[in-house]
Amino acid sequence: MSFADRCGAHTPAREQACQRTARLIEATGVQQVRMGWCDAHGMLRGKTLTASAATKALRDGVGMVGTLMLKDTADRTAWKVFEPGGTADLPAFAGAANLMLLPDPDSFTPLPWQPGTAWLRCQPWFMDGTPVHLDTRRVLQEALQRLAQHGLGLRTGLEVEFHIYRITSERPQRNPELAAWPGLPPDVEMIHPGYNLQSEAMMDMAHEPMDIVLRTAQALGLPLQSLEIELGPSQVEAVFDATDALQAADHMVLFRNGVRQALRRAGYHATFMCRPPFPNIMSSGWHLHQSLVHLATSQNACMRQQPAPGSTPVDARHTLSDTACHWLAGLLAHARGMTVLCTPTTNGFARFRPHALAPQTVCWGRDNRGAMLRVIGGAGDPATRIENRVGEPAANPYLYMAAQIHAGLDGMAQGLQAPQASEHPYAEGGENIPTTLAGGMRALQEDAALCAGFGSGFVQYYSRIKQQEGERCAASEDPVDFERREYFSRI
C-alpha cells in the first residue's frame, strides 16, 4: 500500500493523474522536480528530487523535518523540540520528528527560468497518514468546506503591489565574513524614481524587469491581467483575473516565488515586504477582491437585481444581496481580529496611516479607496464585489482568504447588518485597526468567532510563532536593520 493510499487520498482519478505526470516528466526531459509546500508565512519550502524519485514520490511521498512548520520569519524554531515538555501543545513535533509531503500530481509546472526543472505543489501529512491541520493550505480548504455547506463558494481577484530593485552588488550576501542569521540583502538601486503614477515613461524605464514578470507569470499559467507603475519609487503592481479562492491562493504563492527567482537571475531584487527599508518609499498593499458564488449555478451571490426599497447608495442593501450584506457586516465585526492574518509582519502595520490609500479605521465605503472595505458594482452588475484593503503583499494567502470566510460566515449566522458607508474614512472617532503586531495578535486571540473558525489549536500555534517574531523585533537594537534582514532579504 502506498503512502497516498494510507492517507485515503489516492483515488482512481489521482492514479490517472500520477500516470499523466509521470509521462510528462519523461516527455519533457525534466531532470529534477522541486517538491514545494507553503509554510506559515506563505513562503515556499521543499526538496528537489531527481525525475525518477519524483515519479515515485507521487504515490509514496517524501519526508520532511517537522520543525519546518515551527519556524518564525528568521527560520528560528519557536518550540524547544528537544526538551521534555517543549512541545506539550504539539506532541507530534517532539524531537524534530518527520512529516511526509504528498504532491498533487495535477500541479506539475515546468519552471520557465530553469530549464529541465519542474515544480509540484505538496501538502504535509503525519507519518501515520493523518492530515496536518496546521498546514495553512488545509486551513483554507476546511474554511471553503464550511462555506460550501451553505451552497456558496468564494472567488477572489489579486491586486498586489510590490517593489523591484536592480542589484548593484551581491557582496553583502556572498561575503562569508558578513554571514549572519538572518543575513543582509544585496545592495540595490531603483528601477524608476516614483511619484508619477502609471507613468508611460517610467514603464519604459522599467521595461526589462516588468517584461520578466510578465513572461514568468504567463509561463507559469497565472491569469495576469495587467502590470502597472505604482506611486512609490521602484514600486509596481500586478492585477490578476478572479478565480476560485483556493486557486487564487495557489497562484499568489507561485507568483511571489517565481518572480523573485526569475528576477534575481537577471540581476534584480523583488520584495513583497510592505515598506522596504529606505526613506521616502510608499507602502505596498494587497487588495483582495472577493465575491460569493452560488455553487449550483456559478452566479454571483453578491449581486442584487434591484436596490432594496427605500435604500440609498450609502446603504449596503442598495448594492449588495442580503447574503453579501451579512458577509460585509461580518468582515467589519471581525476586522480587528483578522488584521494580523492579512498583515502578519511588524513592518506591515506601519502602513495604516491616514490619507495613504490604506485603511486606518474599521469601515466600508462605496467605491472609496480610503475605507478598509470597498464595495464595487451595483444592482444588476455581475461584477459586484467587496474589496478588502487591509492586507499586505507578504501575507500568507491561505490565511488571508480563510479569515474572510470565517468572518463572513459569522456575519451570515448572526444576521449582522453593516452601518451606512463612510464618506470620511480618516475621520477621528472611528474604531481603529490594530497598529502593532502584538495588538493584532491580541485582537485575534480575543475574537471568539475567528478562534472557533480557525480552531483554538491553530490560533495558539500561529500566535506563538508571531510572538517570537515580535519579541525579537522589540529586543533588536536597530529595528530598521531587523526588518532589512528579516523581511527585505527574504520576502
N, C-alpha and C positions, 0 to 999 in steps of 0.2 A: 504493500500500500504506500503510495506517495505521500509526502507531507501535505500536499494540497488536498488529498482525499481525507487525511486525518483532520484537517481544518473544516471539512464539509464544504469546501469552496470549489471542488473540482466537479464540473458537470459535463455532460456530453458537448455542450456548446463551448465550454472552456477548453476541452480537449481538442476540438477542431481549431480553436484559436491558437493553441500551442503548436499544432502542426503547421498552421499557416505561418506563424512567426519563425519556426524552425526553417521552413523553406525560404523565407525572406532573408534570414541570416546567411544562408548558404548562397542564395542567388545574388545578393548584393555584395558579397565578398567582405562582409563585416568581420573584422578580426577581434574586436573587443566590444563588450557591451557594459555600459555603466548602469548598475542597478541602483536607482536613486529613490530616496524617500524624503519626505518633508518633516523637519524637526519642529519643536515647539515654537521656534521663532520664524517659521516659514522659509527656512533655508534648506537647500538640497544637500543631503549627505548620501553616501553609498559606497559600493565596492565596484571595481572594474573586473569583469570576468572575461576569460577567453571565449571565443564563439562556442566551442563545444561545451564548456562549463555553463555558459548562459542557457544553452538549449536544455541541459539537464536541470538547471535551477528553475525552469518554467514550472516544473512539477514538484521538485524536491526542495525548492527554496535555497537560501544561502544564509549562513549565520552572521550575526552582528553582535557586538558587545552592547549589553543593555544600558550601560551608562550614557550612551549617546542620546538617550531620551531624557537624561537628567542634567543636561548642560545648560549653563547660562550663556549670555551672548559672548563671553570671553572664552568659552569652552571649558569652564571650570565646573566640576560636578557639585551639585547643590546638596547632595546627600553623602554621608560618611559610609560608603558601601562596604568598607572593610572592618567596621567597628560593630560589636554586638549591639543590636537595637538601633543601629544607624539608619536602617530602612524599615523601621517598625510599621510605618504607614504604607510602605511599598515593599512588602516582603519578597516578592518575586524578583526584585532587583538586587538583593543582597549578594555581595561578593562579585559584583560586576558580571552576573550571570548572562548567558547568551539568550538572545532572541533570534527569531528567524524572519527574514524578508521573503515575502512571496510576491513575485511580479505579476502584473496584469499583462497578459500576452497581447492584448489589443492596443497597448500603449507604445509598441515598438516605434521608435523615431530615430532615423539616421541624423547625426549631428552635422549640420552644414559647415561648421567651422573646423571640423576634424574628420577628414576622410577615413573610412574604414572603421568608424566608431558609431555606435548607436546607443540608445538610451531606453530603459524600461522603467516605468513607474512601479514602485513596490510599496507594500504596507507591512508593518511588523506584526508578528504573532508570537505568542509564547511557545516554548518548545513542546508543550503538551497539545498544541493545536487550538488553543483558545485565543480569542482576539485580544489585542492590547487596546483597551478602551481609552487610554491616554493618547493614542495616536490621533493627531488633530484632523486628519482626513476622515477618520472614522467618526470623530465628533460631529463633523458636518453631515456625514451620511446618516447618522442617527437623528440629527435635527430634521433633515429632509424627510425621513421616515415619519416623524411626528407630524410634519406638515401634510404629508400625503394622506394621513388618516382623516384629514378634513377635505380631501379631494383636491388639494392645491399643491402646486409646485412653485418654485421661485426662479425667475430669470433675472440675471444681473448683467450689467454692462460696466466695463472697466474704463476709467478715465484717470490715468496715472501720470503724475508729474515726477520728474527725476532730473539729475544733473549728470552731464558728461564733461569730462576734462581731458585735455591732452597731456599725456605723461611726458615730463621733461627729464626725469631721472628715476631709474629704478633702484638707485643706490640705497635709500633707506630700507627697502625690503630685501635687498640682496647682500648687503654687507653683514657678515656674521657678527661683527662687533656691535652692531645695532640691534641684534635679535632680542626680542622681549616677548612677554606674554600678556596681552596681545601686542603685536609689533606695529611699527609705523606704516602709514600708507606711502605710496610713491609721491615724489614731487610733481606738481601739476600746474597747468595754465588753462585759461578759459578757452572755449571754442567760439564763444560770442560774448560781447560785453554787456548784453542785457538792457533792460529798461526801454525796450522798443517792441512791445507785444506783437507777436505774429509778423514780425518784420520780414519782408521778402529778401532784403539784403542780408539779414542775419541768417536766414535759412540757407542762402547760397554760401555764406561763410562757414556754416556748419554742415555743408552737404556731405562730406565724406563720412563722418560718424553717423549721421542720420540715415544715409544710404545703407550702412552696415546694419543698423537697427531694422530698417525696412526689409532688407533681404533675409536677415536672420529670422525675423518673425514669420515671413511668408514661407520660408523653407521649413520651418517647424510646424506649419499648418495652422498658425494662430490667426484669428479673424481681425487683424489690424485694419482699422478704418482710416486713421489719419495720424500724421506726425506734425507737431506744431512747435514753434518757438514760444516759450513761456516768458513771463515778465522778467524773471531774475537772471543775473549773469550766469551763463552756461547752463541754464535751465531749459528743459524741453518737456513735451507732453505727448503721450501715446493714448489714443482712444480706440476701443475695441467694440465690435458689434456685440449685442446682448446674446447670451447663451444660457442654458440651464446653469444653476449656481455651482454645482459640483464641477462641471466642465470649465466654467469661468475661473474657479479657484485653481484648478489644474493648470490652466493657461497662464495665470499670474505667476505661479511657481516657475514654470518653464520659461516664461518671458524674462523674468528677472535673472535667472541663472544663465540663460542663453545669451542675452545681450551683453552681460558683464564679461562673459568669456570671449565672445566674438570681438567685442571692442578692445579688450585687453590685448589680444593677439595683434591688433592693428595699432597699438600704441595709445589707447585711450582708457581712461578710468571712469566707469559709470558707477554712480552711487544712488541708492534708493533711501539713503539717510534723509530725514526730513529737512534738517538745517545743517548743511556742510560747515565745517569749522573755519569759516572765513568771514570777514566783515562785509556788510552791505549785500548779503545774499537774501533771496526770497525763500520762504518755506515751501516745501513740496507737500501737496496733499494727494490723497487717493479718494476720489469721489465715487461712491458706489451707487449706481443707478439700479433700482430694483422694482420689479413688478410681480405680482402674484398671477398665476395662470391656473385655469381650470384643467386638471389633468385629463378629464374626459373629452374636452373639446379643444384644448390648447389656446382658448381665448383668454384675453387679458381680463383678469378678475379685479383689476384696479379701476377699470373704466366704468363709468355710469352713462346711461344713454341720455338722460336729461338731468340738469341741475335739480336738486331737491327743492320742492316747493318752498318759497319764502327765503331761500338761501341767497347769499351774496358771494362774490369771489373770495372773501376772507373766511368763509365757512368751508370746512373740509368737504362737506356733503355737496357743495356746489360743483366740485371736480371729481371727487373720488367715490367709488362704490361704498356701500355701508361697511362691507368687509374691510376694504382698504382704509376707511376712516378709523376703524378699531385698530388696524395694524399700525397706522400712523400714531395713534394715541399710545399704543404700546411702546413704540420706539421712543416717544417722548418720556413716558413714565420710567423707562429703564435706561435713559440716555447716560446718566452719570455712571451707572453700573457697567454699561457696555464700553465706555470710552477706552478703558485700558486694554480691551481686546481689539480695538480698532487703532489705537495709538499706543503701542506697547513699549516705547523707549523713553528714557529720561529726556532725550533730545526733542522728541516729538511734541511734548507738552508746551514747549515754548512757542509753538505755532498759534495757540489760542489767544489771540490778541485782537483788539478792535480794528476795524477798517482794513483788514489784511486779507480779504477774501477767504477768511477762515472763521469758523464759528467761535463764539465766546459764551453764549448762553443757550439754554435748552429751549428751543423754539422752532417753529416751522414758518416758512414763508411761501407765498405764491410766486414762484419763479424769482426768488430772492437769494442771491449768492452769498449774502451775509448770514443767512439763517443756517442752523445746523441741518435741518431737513428742508429740502426744496421740492415743492410739488410742481410737476411739469405736465402739461397737457390740458385736457378739458373734456367736457361731456361729449361722447361720441368719438373721441380720439383714441384709436387703438394703441397709441404710443404713450398713453398716460402712465406716469410712474412717479416714484419717490426717489430723490437723490439724497443720500446721507453723506455729508461733507466733513464728518468728524475724523475720518481715517487718515493715517499717514502711509506712504508707499512701502514702509518697512514692515507693515502688519502681516501676520500670518493670515492668508486669505481664507482658510477654512474656519478659523475662529471669528474673523470679521463677519463672515456670512452667517455662521451659526448664531452669532449674537443677535443678528436681525431677526432670525426665525424665532428664537426663544422669547425675545421681547415682543414681537408682533403677535405671536400666538397667545401670550398673556393678555395683550390688549383685546384680542378676539374673545378669549374665555371670559373676561370680566366685562365685556361690552363697553370698554373705555371710549370716551369721546374727547377729541382734541379741542383745545381752546381755539379762538379765532387766530388767523395767521398774523404774525408780527410784521409790521411795516417799519419797525425800528429795532432791528436785531441786536444793535450795540447799545441800546438804551440801558441806563442803570436800573437796578432793581429786579432784574430777571434772575432765574436760577442759573448759577454759573456751572459750566463744565469743569471737572477737576483740572487743576493746574499743575499737578505733580504726579509722578509715577506712584508714590506712596498713597496720595489721595485717591488716585484712580483705583488702586488695589483695595483700599478700604470701601470705596463705593461698590465695587463688585462683591466683596465679601458680605456686605450688608443688604444686597439685593436678593431677596428670598426667591423670586421667580427665576432669576438667572442662575442662582445656585442650584435650584431644582432642575432646571433645564439642562445645564451642563453636567450636573451631578456634583455633590459636595466634594467627592474624591478628586475630581478633575480640578475644581477651583482651588482646593488645597495644594495640589501638585503645581499648578500654574503660579499660585501666589508665592510658593517657596522659591521657585526659580527667579521670578521677578523681584522678590525681596532681596535676594542675594545680589542681583544686578544693581538695584537701587542703593543698597548699603555700600557697595564698593565705590559707586559714584560719589556718594556723600562723603566717604572717607578719603577720596583722592585729593592730593594736594593741588592739582590743576584739573578742574572739571572739563575744560576745553580739550586738554590733552587726553583725558579719559575718553571723551567722545570721538576724538580723532582716531584713536587706536581701536576702540571698541566698535564703532559704527562706520566711520568713513573708510577704514581699511577693509571691512568685512561685508557691509550691507549694500 
